[in-house]
């Protein structure tokens, strides 16, 4: 549009505005222009969402999860649901999952969406048969670490091997292992409401890993009971067979002081492992706290106990460094 046209339109609009204001001043009883009824309706405030769930001191932010909770989310995202899971995470943070209930291997929840009434969500996993569970629990009982951690309420890192050895998968193997439904109008499954329940389930798994077993058809009480029965049946009963009586040997023979530092035989390679290890595998960590008490007739102060433990650790570290130096010198020669 050319510049003169713009000026002409602007002047015309200003003239109309002045004329309307002059007419209103000359005739104040004329009706004022009011907005249409559609625009003057009262705007109701939106329905408030449920407050954020209260978190105890042991519950960190959603990003902080146990490994099996993170594994659950990773499996779901591997089905191509990453974008929807990200939106569902915001629903969980906003406290839109109003309640979450478990009934055997089924989960029922209500999720607040944009509508005033919350949507109802149902989901479940394919449960294992009793025979399949028997194979899995026997595989768990064969591993002392599995049984100890599960009885203590923890999930062993390689627990899936007990299921894989039985031809099963603890976590969903494909998206067809999960059955979900939501009464919202979104035709896509999972919708944001189902995704929010998936995400919140992972947080519940972190607090109680046995919920994941329950969704596969076995309760915590049944698993722990069967594990205890199998472990107790494997413990030896009665008297152990006695070794044959050999020739009598002296009860005590004095040590040869001159050969105290001599060791002519070759050491097993597995015994010489001075390399640094994870703290949980070090000898001192495996031995546990030093057996000194702060009560009773032979009691010690906490400062004395801690000082003794620090001294033992320094001695252990010095011995380790000495062995490493010996090996380094031997390799150099």
N, C-alpha and C positions, 0 to 999 in steps of 0.2 A: 504494500500500500504506500502511496506517495505521501510526502510530508504534509502538503495542504489538505489532503483528505483526512488525515489524523487530526489536524487542528480543527477542521470543520465539525467532525464528530464530537470532539471534546467540548467545543463551544456549545453545541446543541444540547449535550447532556447537562452542562452547567445551567443553560437557560431553562430547561425543563425543571430542574431542581429548584431554581429560584422561583419559578411560577407556582410550583406546588406549595412551597413554603409561604408565598404571599397569599394564596387562596386559603390556606389553613389559618393564617393570622386574621383575615377579614371575616371568616365564618368559623368561629371556634366550635360551633355545635355540630359541625359536620363529622360523621363517624371517622374515627381514626382507622388506619389500616392495621388489621390484626393478622397474626399468622393463622394458617389453616389449622383445623382441629387435629389433623394428623400429626402436626408438628408440635402442638401444645399439650399432648398427652403427658401425664406424669411418668417419668422414667424411674422404674423400680430398680433398687440396687441389686446386683447379682447375688445369687445364693452363696453364702459363705462356704468355703471348702472345709473339710475336716482339719483340725489342727495337726501340726507335725507330730508324729509319734514320739513319746517320751523315750529317751535313750538312757540306759544306765551307764555307769562308769566304764564298763567293759566293752561298750559298743562304740566304735569309732565311726568315722564318716563312711559313706557308702563305698568309697574307693578302697577302704581297708578291709580285706576279706581273707578268710581262711582259704587254703589252696583248693579245697573241694568246692567252695562257693564260687571262686573265680573260674574253676573248670566248668561249672554249670553254665555260667554266662558265656564263656568261650564257645561251648558246644552249641548253644542257641544262636550265637552270632555267626557260627560257621554254616548255618542253614540259610544264610543270606538275609538275616533279620537285623543286621547291625544298625541300620538307620532307625528302624522302628524301636529297637531296644534303647537307643539313645534318647528318643522322645519319651519312651516309657520310664526311663530313669528320672526325668524331670517330674513325671507324675508321682513317683515314689517320694521324691524330695519335697514336693508340695503337700504331701500327706493325703493324696486323693484315694489311696486304698483304705477304705473305711474299716474293713474287718477281713480276717483271713481265718478260715476254719478247715480242719482236717477230719475226714471220715474215711478210715482205712486208706485206700490208695487214691482217694479223691480229694480235691481241694475246691472249696467254695469261697468266693470273695465278692465284695461290693466295691465298685470303683466309681468315684465321682467324676463325671465328664462335664460337658458344657450344658447338659440338660439339668433341670432342677432335681430330678430323681436319679439316684445312682444306678449304674448298670450292673447286672448280675453276671459273674464270670464263673465258669466251671472248667476244671481241667483234671487230667489223670494221666498216669503212665501205664503201660502194659505190665501187669504184675507177673512175677515168676510163679511157676507151679511149686507145690510142696516138695516134689522130687528134685527140682532144680535148686531150690533153696538148701536142700540137704547136702547136695554136692558142694555148694558154695561154702556152707558153714563148716563142712569137713575140711575143705581147703584152708579156711581161716584157722581152724584149730591146729592144723599141721604146722602153722607158723606161730611160734611163741610170741613174736613181736606183734603180730596181728591181734591175737587173743588179748594180750596185755593192754594194748592201746584201746581196743574196742571196749573192753571191760572198764577202762578208765574214762570212757566217753570221748575218745579221740579217734580221728580217722587216719589210719596209716597211709603214707604217701603212695605206696604201690598196691593199695587195696584192690585196684581193678584187676590185678593179676589173678586173684581168687575167682573172679567172675569169668575172665577170659579163658582160664583153664577149664571151665565148665561150659564153654561155648556161649557165654552171655556177656552183656555189657551193662554195667551199673548205670552209667549215664546214657541218655538217649542216643542210639546209634544213627538214627535219621529222624527227620521231622514227623515221620509217620508213626513213631513210637509215642508221640504226645497227642492226646486228644483234648481239644479245648473248644469252648463255646462262649460267646458273649451276646447278649440281647441288644447290643447297640446297632445302629443302622449301617455301620461300616462293613462292606462285604468282604474286606480283606482279612485274612487270618494269618498271623495274629494282628489284632487291632491294638491300639495304644493301651487299652484297658487290660487285655490279656497279657501284653508285654510287661505292664506294670506288675502284674501278679507273678510272672516269670521272674522278674528282677527281685521282687521282695522275697520270693521263695529262696533265692540264693542267700539272702541275709538270714533267713530262718535256718538254712542248712549250716551256716557258720556257728549259730548258737546251739544247734542240736543236729549233728550229722545223721542221727538215726531217722530223721524225717525222710531223708532220701531213700533209706531202706524201706520205710513204711510205704512210700509211693510205689515200691516194687513188690509190695504184698507181705512184708514181714515186720512185725512190731519190734521195738527195742527190747521189751521184756522177753519175747520169744527167742530173739537172737542171743541175748546174754545167757538165758537159761540153757539153751542147747550148747553154747560154747563151754559153759562151766561143766556140763555133763560130759562132753567129749574130752575136755582137758583132764577131768578127774579120773575118767576111765583109762587114760593113758599113763597115769601115775603108777609106779610099781607098788604092788601089795605083797604082804607076806615077807618071809625072810629071803634075803639074797643068797645065792649059792656061795659057799665058802671056798676059797682057793685051796688047792691041795697043800698039805703041810710039807714044807721043804726042810732041808737040813738047817739045824739050829745055827743062828748067827749071833755074834756078840751084840748085846743091846747097845753098846757104846764103843766107839773106836776113836781115839784122840785124833784131831785134825793135824795134817802136816802143814805147819806154819810156813815153811820155806816155799811151798808150792801154792800159796794162797792166790797169787796173782797169775798163775800159769793156767793155761787152758789149751792143751795140745790139739784136741779134736776140732774140726771145722764146725762153726756155728751154722744153724739152719738160716737160710737167707731171709725167711719170714721173721726171724727174731731181730735181725738188724735192720730196723726201720726208723732211723732217727729223724726222718723228714718231719716238717711241721704238719700237724693234723688239725682238723676241726676241733674246737674246744670240747665238744660233746663226746669226742672219741679219745681224748687224752686219758692217760691212766688215772691221774688225780681226779678228773671229772667222773670217771667211772667208779672210783672208790667212794665218792660221796663226801659229806662233811666229815671233818676230823672228829673222832669219838671222844670228845671232851664235853662235859656237861657243866651247866651253870648252877646246878642244884645238887643237893645231897652232901654226903660227907666228903667226897673227893670232887669239889666244885672248883671252877676256875672263872675268872672274869672274862667278859666278852673280848676285852682288849688283849688278854693273854691268849685266848683261843685264836683270834684273828692274827696276832703276831706269830704264833706257832705255825699256822697255815701258810703265812707269807714266807716264812723261813724255809718250809718244806718245798714250796714252789720254786724259790730261788735255787735251792740245792738241786732240784730236779732239772731246772733249766741249765744250770752249770754243767751237770753230767751230760745232758743232751748235747750241749755245745762242744764238750770235750770229745765225745764220740764222733761228732761230725768232723772235727779237726783231725782226728786219727784217720778217718776214712779218706779225707782229702789228701793227707800226707802220703797214705799208702797208694792212692791212685797216681800221685805225682811221681812216685818212684817207679 
